[in-house]
Amino acid sequence: MVQVWAEEYRQSNDVAIDISGGGTGVGVSDVLNDQVDVAMMGRAPTPEERDQGLFAVPMLRDTVVGTVNPENPVFDAINEQGLSRADLEAIFTREVTTWGEVVDTESDAEITVYGRSDASAAYKKWATFIGEYTQSELADQTDGNFDGDQQVAQAIGQEPTAIAFNNVNYIWDFETGELSGNVRPIPLDLNDNDTLDEGESFYGSRDEFLSAVEDGTYPAPPAREMFLASKNGFDATSKSFVEWVLTDGQSMVRDNGYVPLEQSRLEEATQKLEDGA
């Protein structure tokens, strides 16, 4: 999203914006060590980071979604029943080890669990959602950890028995907003009744899913705010870009697979940016 914003912003502002990836952990480290002017974060700063001068404002809402391969041996049952938070906790902590145990069928296909090896805010949100775990506690129990969202999606697409989690744009086609490829969302059984009720069935398209995130039907976590951060406040050039993100830039968010900030949150972020604290 920041790449899209930067390209649009540069069209009417004489400023150079160079962007590189690496995840929240890398971004925070780089900005605190004066390697970059602005970091992108998938979570709010910790008290320790704030003590070191990290200053952040929200920019949009993103979400983490459980994912499986469409050739999963119990794929139809997953989509009929959904998986509850407790089901997911049992899977990722290895309390259950076969797909038949999860959906109460005779399938003895063993579950392959994947996670992230990098310092991932997405992993932390997922771990918090399923049971207040740390990333390391879950990572120690996986069959494989990968350095990045794309690598996780590729692994899911190659293994029918796998389960992991991904961000929205690795699940729905970016251009059409429809489900495509070999990664599918795990629908959440929000009321834990082993049935995916009408109010829980919003995964058919990206737009339908984002509406559920926007109105709070899809829980937070794993939905989350994402932030732009600097050390000891933004300099004048960076501040102007962030101001634009919080105004004109919000109109571009939904079309790129994210959810804009609520108006009240935008006002809070704008005031915080102005105050510099």
C-alpha positions in Angstrom: 0.0 0.0 0.0 2.8 2.4 0.8 4.3 1.8 -2.6 1.0 2.8 -4.2 0.8 5.9 -2.0 4.4 6.9 -2.8 3.9 6.7 -6.5 0.7 8.8 -6.3 2.3 11.3 -3.9 5.4 11.8 -6.1 3.2 12.9 -9.1 2.4 16.2 -7.4 5.3 16.5 -4.9 9.0 16.9 -5.7 10.2 14.3 -3.3 12.2 11.1 -3.5 10.7 8.1 -1.7 12.6 4.8 -1.7 10.8 1.8 -0.2 12.1 -1.6 0.9 10.5 -4.5 2.7 11.6 -6.7 5.5 8.7 -6.7 8.1 8.0 -4.8 11.2 11.1 -6.0 13.1 13.4 -4.8 10.4 11.6 -1.5 10.0 11.7 -0.6 13.7 15.4 -1.5 14.0 16.3 0.6 11.0 14.4 3.7 12.0 15.7 3.6 15.6 19.2 3.2 14.3 18.8 6.2 11.9 19.0 4.0 8.8 15.6 5.1 7.4 13.4 8.1 7.9 10.1 6.2 8.2 9.2 2.6 9.1 6.1 0.6 8.4 4.7 -1.3 11.3 2.0 -4.0 11.6 1.4 -3.3 15.3 1.6 -0.4 17.8 5.0 0.4 19.3 5.9 -1.3 22.6 6.6 0.8 25.7 10.3 0.0 25.3 10.3 1.2 21.7 8.5 4.4 22.7 11.2 4.9 25.4 13.7 4.8 22.6 11.9 7.6 20.7 9.7 5.6 18.4 6.8 7.7 17.3 3.9 6.1 15.3 0.6 7.0 13.8 -1.9 4.6 12.3 -2.3 4.5 8.5 -4.9 1.8 7.7 -6.5 -1.4 8.9 -5.2 -4.8 7.7 -6.0 -8.3 8.7 -4.5 -11.7 9.1 -6.5 -14.7 7.8 -6.0 -18.4 8.5 -5.2 -20.2 5.2 -5.3 -23.7 3.8 -4.9 -25.4 0.4 -8.1 -25.9 -1.6 -7.1 -29.6 -2.0 -7.2 -30.0 1.8 -8.7 -33.5 2.5 -11.5 -31.9 4.6 -11.8 -28.7 2.7 -15.6 -29.0 2.2 -16.1 -29.7 5.9 -14.0 -26.6 6.9 -16.2 -24.4 4.7 -19.4 -25.9 6.0 -18.4 -25.7 9.7 -15.8 -23.0 9.9 -13.1 -23.3 12.5 -13.4 -21.7 15.9 -10.6 -19.9 17.8 -10.4 -23.0 20.0 -10.0 -25.2 16.9 -7.2 -23.1 15.7 -5.5 -23.0 19.0 -5.6 -26.8 19.1 -4.1 -27.0 15.7 -1.2 -24.5 16.2 -0.3 -25.9 19.6 -0.4 -29.5 18.2 -3.1 -30.6 20.6 -4.7 -32.2 17.5 -2.6 -33.6 14.7 -5.0 -34.9 12.1 -7.6 -33.1 10.0 -10.2 -35.6 11.0 -9.9 -34.6 14.7 -10.6 -31.0 13.7 -13.8 -31.4 11.8 -14.9 -34.8 13.3 -14.5 -37.0 10.3 -12.5 -40.2 9.7 -9.7 -38.4 7.8 -6.3 -39.5 9.2 -4.4 -36.9 7.1 -1.8 -35.3 9.3 -1.9 -31.5 9.7 1.2 -29.6 8.4 1.6 -26.4 10.3 3.6 -23.5 8.9 4.6 -20.2 10.4 7.0 -17.2 10.0 10.7 -17.1 10.8 11.1 -13.4 10.6 10.0 -10.9 13.3 6.4 -10.7 12.1 3.7 -8.5 13.5 1.2 -10.7 11.6 2.4 -13.8 13.5 2.1 -11.9 16.8 -1.4 -10.9 16.0 -2.3 -14.4 15.0 -0.7 -15.8 18.2 -2.6 -13.3 20.3 -5.9 -14.2 18.6 -5.7 -17.9 19.1 -4.6 -17.8 22.8 -2.2 -15.1 23.9 0.8 -17.0 22.8 4.1 -15.5 21.7 5.5 -15.9 18.2 8.3 -18.1 19.5 6.0 -20.4 21.4 4.0 -21.2 18.2 7.1 -21.2 15.9 8.7 -23.9 18.0 5.8 -26.3 17.2 5.5 -25.8 13.4 6.6 -28.1 10.6 8.3 -25.1 8.9 8.8 -21.4 9.3 9.2 -19.0 6.3 10.8 -15.6 5.9 7.8 -13.6 4.7 4.2 -13.7 3.7 4.8 -14.6 0.1 6.9 -17.6 1.1 4.2 -18.9 3.5 1.6 -18.6 0.7 3.8 -20.5 -1.7 4.2 -23.3 0.9 0.5 -23.5 1.5 -0.1 -23.7 -2.3 2.2 -26.7 -2.5 1.0 -28.7 0.4 -2.6 -29.9 0.6 -2.5 -30.8 4.3 -0.9 -27.4 5.4 -2.4 -24.6 7.5 -0.9 -21.2 8.1 -2.0 -17.5 8.0 -1.6 -14.8 5.4 -2.6 -11.2 4.7 -5.6 -10.5 2.4 -3.8 -9.9 -0.9 -2.3 -13.4 -0.8 -5.8 -14.9 -0.8 -7.9 -12.9 -3.1 -6.8 -11.9 -6.6 -5.5 -8.3 -6.5 -7.1 -7.3 -9.8 -10.5 -9.1 -9.6 -11.0 -9.4 -5.8 -12.0 -13.0 -6.3 -10.6 -16.2 -4.8 -7.9 -17.7 -7.0 -4.8 -19.8 -6.9 -4.0 -22.5 -4.3 -4.5 -20.5 -1.1 -8.0 -20.3 0.5 -9.2 -18.5 3.7 -10.3 -20.4 6.7 -13.8 -19.2 7.7 -14.1 -18.4 11.4 -16.9 -20.1 13.4 -17.4 -17.0 15.5 -20.2 -18.4 17.8 -18.5 -21.9 18.1 -21.5 -23.9 17.0 -19.7 -26.0 14.4 -21.7 -24.4 11.6 -20.8 -21.5 9.4 -23.9 -19.4 9.8 -25.1 -16.8 7.3 -23.6 -14.0 9.3 -20.2 -15.7 9.4 -20.0 -16.4 5.6 -18.3 -13.4 4.1 -15.3 -14.9 2.3 -16.6 -15.2 -1.3 -14.9 -12.0 -2.4 -12.3 -9.6 -1.1 -14.9 -6.8 -1.0 -17.3 -8.9 1.0 -14.5 -9.8 3.5 -13.2 -6.3 3.9 -16.8 -5.1 4.7 -16.8 -7.6 7.5 -13.5 -6.3 8.8 -14.8 -2.7 8.5 -18.0 -3.3 10.5 -16.2 -5.4 13.1 -17.8 -8.7 12.3 -14.3 -10.1 11.6 -12.6 -9.8 15.0 -9.5 -7.7 15.9 -7.2 -9.4 16.4 -6.5 -10.9 13.9 -7.6 -7.7 12.2 -5.1 -4.9 13.1 -4.1 -1.3 12.5 -0.9 -0.7 10.6 1.4 2.3 11.4 3.9 4.7 10.0 6.7 5.4 12.5 9.7 7.6 12.9 12.3 8.4 15.5 11.5 11.4 17.7 8.8 12.6 15.4 8.6 13.0 11.6 10.8 15.6 9.8 9.0 18.2 7.7 9.2 16.2 4.4 8.0 12.9 6.0 5.3 14.7 8.0 3.8 16.1 4.8 3.6 12.7 3.3 1.9 11.2 6.4 -0.6 14.1 6.4 -1.4 13.2 2.8 -1.8 9.5 3.7 -4.3 10.4 6.4 -6.4 12.6 4.0 -6.2 12.0 0.3 -4.4 8.7 0.6 -7.3 7.0 2.5 -9.4 7.0 -0.7 -7.0 4.5 -2.2 -7.0 2.0 0.6 -10.0 -0.2 -0.1 -9.2 -0.8 -3.7 -5.8 -2.1 -2.7 -7.1 -4.7 -0.2 -7.1 -2.8 3.1 -9.7 -1.0 5.2 -9.5 2.8 5.8 -9.3 4.2 9.3 -12.5 5.2 10.9 -13.1 9.0 10.9 -12.6 9.3 14.7 -9.3 7.4 14.4 -8.2 9.6 11.6 -8.9 12.7 13.7 -6.9 11.2 16.6 -4.0 10.3 14.3 -4.0 13.8 12.7 -3.9 15.5 16.1 -1.1 13.2 17.2 0.9 14.0 14.1 0.4 17.7 14.7 1.3 17.5 18.3 4.3 15.3 17.6 3.7 13.2 20.7 
